[in-house]
Amino acid sequence: MNEAGAWTEERVELLKKLWSDGLSASQIAAELGSVTRNAVIGKVHRLGLSGRAKNPAAASAPRSAAPRKTPTRSPSHPMTGGQATVQGGMTRGANALAAQYAPEAQAEVEPAPAPSEDVVIPFSERVTIMELREYMCRWPMGDPTTAEFRFCGGRSQTGMPYCTYHSRIAYQPASDRRRDRGKVARA
């Protein structure tokens, strides 16, 4: 900080007094002169100042127990039929830029049967990483830290790393993933 805005003991004491009186950082900066609002805020935090009146009027005047009612205003453009529309189908007000969507009919799609977790693949058909070939399913089976760890080894789909069964587990359709996310969000 430059010489004009240096924090002398007198300026710090004045800062403390003004802060406890409830002045804002901007008001204190104007009162002190040659110091910014941010410099005042920084000094207040470094000094550890807290707990103060919000403003001098709020500290002295107790609030009444009854809440004030806000005056109601009649609408400048009455809405017709619950819609904020006027002639020509134009939307006005807060909904002017809202996207207009027509409700989509939900197609009754029968979900594909979920594959059971316990697929029985004979141990003799399972393969180690050394036996794994390009056309074999790479679905891991078992604990990789044990000697019994193997891969499925079934015939993989063309261009895919997994067999038909494991592909259904690994690759879910996007609509199913969105539906599942919706269930989690509501729960």
C-alpha atoms as a printed R data frame, in Angstrom:
    type eleno elety resid chain resno       x       y       z
1   ATOM     1    CA   MET     A     1   0.000   0.000   0.000
2   ATOM     2    CA   ASN     A     2   1.310   3.483  -0.760
3   ATOM     3    CA   GLU     A     3   2.103   6.159   1.865
4   ATOM     4    CA   ALA     A     4  -1.275   7.919   1.508
5   ATOM     5    CA   GLY     A     5  -3.197   4.652   2.120
6   ATOM     6    CA   ALA     A     6  -0.912   3.178   4.787
7   ATOM     7    CA   TRP     A     7  -2.617   1.511   7.746
8   ATOM     8    CA   THR     A     8  -1.457   3.610  10.665
9   ATOM     9    CA   GLU     A     9  -2.664   2.957  14.190
10  ATOM    10    CA   GLU     A    10  -5.032   5.923  13.987
11  ATOM    11    CA   ARG     A    11  -6.550   4.715  10.711
12  ATOM    12    CA   VAL     A    12  -6.942   1.167  12.090
13  ATOM    13    CA   GLU     A    13  -8.718   2.518  15.208
14  ATOM    14    CA   LEU     A    14 -11.004   4.627  13.005
15  ATOM    15    CA   LEU     A    15 -11.684   1.565  10.839
16  ATOM    16    CA   LYS     A    16 -12.624  -0.484  13.919
17  ATOM    17    CA   LYS     A    17 -14.953   2.268  15.184
18  ATOM    18    CA   LEU     A    18 -16.667   2.770  11.820
19  ATOM    19    CA   TRP     A    19 -17.005  -1.011  11.339
20  ATOM    20    CA   SER     A    20 -18.600  -1.466  14.757
21  ATOM    21    CA   ASP     A    21 -20.931   1.478  14.003
22  ATOM    22    CA   GLY     A    22 -22.259  -0.528  11.077
23  ATOM    23    CA   LEU     A    23 -20.886   1.428   8.126
24  ATOM    24    CA   SER     A    24 -20.327  -0.492   4.890
25  ATOM    25    CA   ALA     A    25 -16.854  -1.107   3.501
26  ATOM    26    CA   SER     A    26 -17.504   1.469   0.776
27  ATOM    27    CA   GLN     A    27 -18.560   4.085   3.307
28  ATOM    28    CA   ILE     A    28 -15.497   3.388   5.454
29  ATOM    29    CA   ALA     A    29 -13.221   3.652   2.393
30  ATOM    30    CA   ALA     A    30 -14.739   7.046   1.539
31  ATOM    31    CA   GLU     A    31 -14.359   8.200   5.143
32  ATOM    32    CA   LEU     A    32 -10.712   7.111   5.377
33  ATOM    33    CA   GLY     A    33  -9.833   8.364   1.901
34  ATOM    34    CA   SER     A    34  -7.113   7.007  -0.425
35  ATOM    35    CA   VAL     A    35  -8.127   3.422   0.322
36  ATOM    36    CA   THR     A    36 -10.383   1.072  -1.643
37  ATOM    37    CA   ARG     A    37 -13.390  -0.875  -0.491
38  ATOM    38    CA   ASN     A    38 -11.467  -4.130  -1.040
39  ATOM    39    CA   ALA     A    39  -8.587  -2.874   1.088
40  ATOM    40    CA   VAL     A    40 -11.056  -2.168   3.900
41  ATOM    41    CA   ILE     A    41 -12.593  -5.642   3.573
42  ATOM    42    CA   GLY     A    42  -9.147  -7.246   3.599
43  ATOM    43    CA   LYS     A    43  -8.074  -5.317   6.691
44  ATOM    44    CA   VAL     A    44 -11.339  -6.187   8.481
45  ATOM    45    CA   HIS     A    45 -10.698  -9.885   7.833
46  ATOM    46    CA   ARG     A    46  -7.062  -9.686   8.887
47  ATOM    47    CA   LEU     A    47  -8.075  -7.952  12.107
48  ATOM    48    CA   GLY     A    48 -10.733 -10.603  12.680
49  ATOM    49    CA   LEU     A    49 -13.522  -8.052  13.124
50  ATOM    50    CA   SER     A    50 -17.003  -9.483  13.116
51  ATOM    51    CA   GLY     A    51 -20.393  -9.034  14.761
52  ATOM    52    CA   ARG     A    52 -21.660  -5.560  14.077
53  ATOM    53    CA   ALA     A    53 -24.905  -3.739  13.496
54  ATOM    54    CA   LYS     A    54 -26.064  -3.788   9.891
55  ATOM    55    CA   ASN     A    55 -26.607  -0.042   9.900
56  ATOM    56    CA   PRO     A    56 -27.015   2.569  12.648
57  ATOM    57    CA   ALA     A    57 -30.823   2.802  12.210
58  ATOM    58    CA   ALA     A    58 -31.319  -0.986  12.380
59  ATOM    59    CA   ALA     A    59 -29.380  -1.238  15.652
60  ATOM    60    CA   SER     A    60 -31.471   1.348  17.478
61  ATOM    61    CA   ALA     A    61 -34.984   0.699  16.110
62  ATOM    62    CA   PRO     A    62 -36.598  -2.629  17.118
63  ATOM    63    CA   ARG     A    63 -38.655  -4.344  14.438
64  ATOM    64    CA   SER     A    64 -42.397  -4.637  14.830
65  ATOM    65    CA   ALA     A    65 -43.813  -8.130  15.310
66  ATOM    66    CA   ALA     A    66 -46.377  -7.812  12.499
67  ATOM    67    CA   PRO     A    67 -44.977  -8.377   8.986
68  ATOM    68    CA   ARG     A    68 -45.691  -5.700   6.417
69  ATOM    69    CA   LYS     A    69 -48.013  -6.503   3.571
70  ATOM    70    CA   THR     A    70 -46.759  -5.777   0.098
71  ATOM    71    CA   PRO     A    71 -49.169  -3.697  -1.943
72  ATOM    72    CA   THR     A    72 -50.818  -5.654  -4.728
73  ATOM    73    CA   ARG     A    73 -50.786  -4.314  -8.249
74  ATOM    74    CA   SER     A    74 -53.367  -5.013 -10.881
75  ATOM    75    CA   PRO     A    75 -51.956  -6.724 -13.972
76  ATOM    76    CA   SER     A    76 -51.151  -4.432 -16.878
77  ATOM    77    CA   HIS     A    77 -52.133  -7.134 -19.374
78  ATOM    78    CA   PRO     A    78 -54.775  -9.534 -18.046
79  ATOM    79    CA   MET     A    79 -54.097 -13.130 -18.949
80  ATOM    80    CA   THR     A    80 -56.766 -14.989 -20.864
81  ATOM    81    CA   GLY     A    81 -57.615 -18.603 -20.160
82  ATOM    82    CA   GLY     A    82 -54.636 -19.113 -17.873
83  ATOM    83    CA   GLN     A    83 -52.232 -18.420 -20.752
84  ATOM    84    CA   ALA     A    84 -50.028 -15.369 -21.198
85  ATOM    85    CA   THR     A    85 -50.925 -15.110 -24.876
86  ATOM    86    CA   VAL     A    86 -52.421 -12.347 -26.977
87  ATOM    87    CA   GLN     A    87 -53.722 -12.162 -30.530
88  ATOM    88    CA   GLY     A    88 -51.663 -14.073 -33.051
89  ATOM    89    CA   GLY     A    89 -50.484 -16.669 -30.522
90  ATOM    90    CA   MET     A    90 -47.608 -14.509 -29.269
91  ATOM    91    CA   THR     A    91 -46.458 -15.012 -25.703
92  ATOM    92    CA   ARG     A    92 -45.845 -12.034 -23.446
93  ATOM    93    CA   GLY     A    93 -44.346 -11.411 -20.042
94  ATOM    94    CA   ALA     A    94 -42.077 -13.788 -18.201
95  ATOM    95    CA   ASN     A    95 -42.903 -16.608 -20.611
96  ATOM    96    CA   ALA     A    96 -42.044 -14.648 -23.755
97  ATOM    97    CA   LEU     A    97 -38.812 -16.494 -24.410
98  ATOM    98    CA   ALA     A    98 -39.863 -19.845 -22.962
99  ATOM    99    CA   ALA     A    99 -39.686 -22.712 -25.391
100 ATOM   100    CA   GLN     A   100 -43.082 -23.938 -26.551
101 ATOM   101    CA   TYR     A   101 -43.180 -27.722 -26.394
102 ATOM   102    CA   ALA     A   102 -45.991 -29.970 -27.419
103 ATOM   103    CA   PRO     A   103 -46.369 -32.887 -25.032
104 ATOM   104    CA   GLU     A   104 -44.945 -36.028 -26.584
105 ATOM   105    CA   ALA     A   105 -46.933 -39.200 -26.507
106 ATOM   106    CA   GLN     A   106 -45.036 -41.750 -24.493
107 ATOM   107    CA   ALA     A   107 -44.552 -44.789 -26.678
108 ATOM   108    CA   GLU     A   108 -45.093 -47.995 -24.786
109 ATOM   109    CA   VAL     A   109 -41.747 -49.663 -25.272
110 ATOM   110    CA   GLU     A   110 -41.425 -53.063 -23.775
111 ATOM   111    CA   PRO     A   111 -38.082 -53.202 -22.023
112 ATOM   112    CA   ALA     A   112 -35.678 -55.856 -23.155
113 ATOM   113    CA   PRO     A   113 -35.353 -58.625 -20.627
114 ATOM   114    CA   ALA     A   114 -32.535 -57.742 -18.281
115 ATOM   115    CA   PRO     A   115 -29.763 -60.288 -18.389
116 ATOM   116    CA   SER     A   116 -29.325 -62.109 -15.139
117 ATOM   117    CA   GLU     A   117 -26.083 -61.472 -13.311
118 ATOM   118    CA   ASP     A   118 -25.289 -65.149 -12.890
119 ATOM   119    CA   VAL     A   119 -24.525 -66.332 -16.411
120 ATOM   120    CA   VAL     A   120 -23.128 -69.803 -16.321
121 ATOM   121    CA   ILE     A   121 -19.998 -70.039 -18.418
122 ATOM   122    CA   PRO     A   122 -18.193 -73.306 -17.908
123 ATOM   123    CA   PHE     A   123 -14.755 -72.828 -16.409
124 ATOM   124    CA   SER     A   124 -13.296 -74.759 -19.332
125 ATOM   125    CA   GLU     A   125 -14.543 -72.075 -21.784
126 ATOM   126    CA   ARG     A   126 -13.088 -69.201 -19.779
127 ATOM   127    CA   VAL     A   127  -9.672 -68.009 -20.932
128 ATOM   128    CA   THR     A   128  -6.637 -66.368 -19.386
129 ATOM   129    CA   ILE     A   129  -5.153 -63.190 -20.793
130 ATOM   130    CA   MET     A   130  -2.520 -65.264 -22.603
131 ATOM   131    CA   GLU     A   131  -5.206 -67.365 -24.326
132 ATOM   132    CA   LEU     A   132  -7.408 -64.367 -25.235
133 ATOM   133    CA   ARG     A   133  -7.788 -63.839 -28.996
134 ATOM   134    CA   GLU     A   134  -9.217 -61.030 -31.128
135 ATOM   135    CA   TYR     A   135 -12.569 -62.736 -31.684
136 ATOM   136    CA   MET     A   136 -13.114 -63.655 -27.986
137 ATOM   137    CA   CYS     A   137 -15.241 -61.859 -25.390
138 ATOM   138    CA   ARG     A   138 -13.077 -59.803 -23.033
139 ATOM   139    CA   TRP     A   139 -15.590 -59.653 -20.134
140 ATOM   140    CA   PRO     A   140 -13.589 -60.088 -16.900
141 ATOM   141    CA   MET     A   141 -14.745 -62.809 -14.535
142 ATOM   142    CA   GLY     A   142 -13.606 -63.169 -10.962
143 ATOM   143    CA   ASP     A   143 -11.079 -61.320  -8.873
144 ATOM   144    CA   PRO     A   144  -8.083 -60.069 -10.896
145 ATOM   145    CA   THR     A   145  -5.783 -60.619  -7.912
146 ATOM   146    CA   THR     A   146  -6.348 -64.380  -7.856
147 ATOM   147    CA   ALA     A   147  -5.001 -67.135 -10.093
148 ATOM   148    CA   GLU     A   148  -8.568 -68.148 -11.046
149 ATOM   149    CA   PHE     A   149  -9.209 -64.823 -12.831
150 ATOM   150    CA   ARG     A   150 -10.385 -65.402 -16.405
151 ATOM   151    CA   PHE     A   151 -12.222 -63.732 -19.293
152 ATOM   152    CA   CYS     A   152 -15.512 -64.913 -20.767
153 ATOM   153    CA   GLY     A   153 -13.918 -66.171 -23.983
154 ATOM   154    CA   GLY     A   154 -17.211 -66.528 -25.863
155 ATOM   155    CA   ARG     A   155 -17.527 -65.457 -29.491
156 ATOM   156    CA   SER     A   156 -17.562 -61.624 -29.580
157 ATOM   157    CA   GLN     A   157 -19.744 -59.550 -31.867
158 ATOM   158    CA   THR     A   158 -18.012 -58.120 -34.930
159 ATOM   159    CA   GLY     A   159 -16.178 -54.933 -33.958
160 ATOM   160    CA   MET     A   160 -17.127 -55.304 -30.283
161 ATOM   161    CA   PRO     A   161 -15.032 -56.507 -27.363
162 ATOM   162    CA   TYR     A   162 -17.876 -58.547 -25.805
163 ATOM   163    CA   CYS     A   163 -20.228 -61.382 -26.673
164 ATOM   164    CA   THR     A   164 -23.936 -60.643 -27.223
165 ATOM   165    CA   TYR     A   165 -24.830 -61.269 -23.578
166 ATOM   166    CA   HIS     A   166 -22.093 -59.066 -22.094
167 ATOM   167    CA   SER     A   167 -22.710 -56.335 -24.694
168 ATOM   168    CA   ARG     A   168 -26.276 -55.969 -23.370
169 ATOM   169    CA   ILE     A   169 -24.847 -55.421 -19.898
170 ATOM   170    CA   ALA     A   170 -22.056 -53.075 -20.981
171 ATOM   171    CA   TYR     A   171 -23.947 -50.952 -23.510
172 ATOM   172    CA   GLN     A   172 -27.313 -49.643 -22.340
173 ATOM   173    CA   PRO     A   173 -29.507 -47.615 -24.711
174 ATOM   174    CA   ALA     A   174 -29.411 -43.862 -23.965
175 ATOM   175    CA   SER     A   175 -33.140 -43.733 -23.166
176 ATOM   176    CA   ASP     A   176 -32.706 -46.361 -20.420
177 ATOM   177    CA   ARG     A   177 -29.817 -44.423 -18.876
178 ATOM   178    CA   ARG     A   178 -31.886 -41.205 -18.835
179 ATOM   179    CA   ARG     A   179 -34.829 -43.015 -17.271
180 ATOM   180    CA   ASP     A   180 -32.569 -44.500 -14.580
181 ATOM   181    CA   ARG     A   181 -31.097 -41.069 -13.811
182 ATOM   182    CA   GLY     A   182 -34.620 -39.694 -13.331
183 ATOM   183    CA   LYS     A   183 -35.400 -42.408 -10.782
184 ATOM   184    CA   VAL     A   184 -32.229 -41.622  -8.832
185 ATOM   185    CA   ALA     A   185 -32.944 -37.885  -8.834
186 ATOM   186    CA   ARG     A   186 -36.455 -38.398  -7.423
187 ATOM   187    CA   ALA     A   187 -35.364 -40.859  -4.754
